[in-house]
Amino acid sequence: MERSTYTPPTRLARLDGLRGVAACVVAAYHLQIFYYNGLSDFYGGVAGWFFRWGWTFVDLFFVISGYIFAHVYSGGTALRNGRQLGDFAVARIARLYPLHLTMLLIVAVLDWGRPENTIPIFLCHLFMLQGLVPGADAGFVGPSWSISVEMLCYFLFALAASSGKRTLTWVSFALVALIVTKLALLGLSGGPWGADYLIGGVLGFFIGQLMWQCRDLLERVPAIVLALTFAIGAMADVGSYSPLLPLDLLAWPSALLLVLRIKAFEARPLLWLGERSYGIYLIHYPVLSIFFRILGKSHASSMGVITLYLTFAIVVLALSDVALRLIERPGRRAVREAWIKHRPAPRMAAPSRLTEVD
């Protein structure tokens, strides 16, 4: 019997570093909007840009995810039978659900009395539908809306991949074209807008898919061209059009391609952040709510704001590290081991695709 020659894909460590940076930017953005005085009030410039557009780094997460999933699952060719699809689904649940459930229960205990925290909204979060049901994203752990959109992207990815690589490519192209058309014709300026959460996530994820399919061509694009494209996408004044168009089509793809060429993004501190990026993303918002209860609206001096940011960062990073060690890793192992124990036996020997991909 011929044995499989499957070799696990190399990990794109530099994108882990980029994801860690993106998670920190989202946390810093949310901290600033809770206060009258933020870093941009004192330093302007780049800090002001991050305050205005920090929310779009969630869309960068989706571009990264799409690229990584195409890489790990060989452009979808590794998801062609029921066993592979089952492994894929369980790996995603094992990666996302333990910490999501933990944070949901903690916030439910602490904040059940808030008007937006109702039983129907709780059930939406429990079944990871909070980004798909209008209004559900406002309750409990607000930023977790993106998890449900990620799960939808995984479902669409696996469904298309099960029909072949050509189908996945056409589905990716069709979704990107449809969403770009919708944003060009009906997209809202400024933001963030809840109406764009779902389509923005799907757009970013499948742009990442197409980028991986065209990776050989994109590798030949000079770095200076990528840098200029990033600058144009980040700084473009789109007027009445959606800012997701230049950011998702130009800025974030260029940033990803540039980071793949920058060795510094696999430095140990950035990899440390990347490994804890999911915890940073889910934990920072409840921590921020506690800070707000204690401090109220801040009118601090520039040094006071810096102190606030440093304190917030230390607390969030420490809790994210604890969550990784006590919740994420043990939860991941428990779910994966339960599946391996009970999944149907294969007809022939095959390598496990229960990958640790994020």
KARAZI-V931030 format. One record per run of one state. SS is the DSSP state (alpha for helix, beta for strand, coil for the rest). FROM is the first residue (numbers start at 1). TO is the last residue. Records with the same first field share a line. If there is no record, write none. Layout:
SS=FROM-TO + FROM-TO
//
This chain:
coil=1-12 + 34-38 + 44-44 + 73-73 + 77-81 + 112-118 + 127-135 + 139-141 + 162-164 + 187-193 + 214-214 + 219-222 + 236-243 + 260-262 + 267-267 + 276-276 + 296-301 + 343-358
alpha=13-33 + 39-43 + 45-72 + 74-76 + 82-111 + 119-126 + 136-138 + 142-161 + 165-186 + 194-213 + 215-218 + 223-235 + 244-259 + 263-266 + 268-275 + 277-295 + 302-342
//
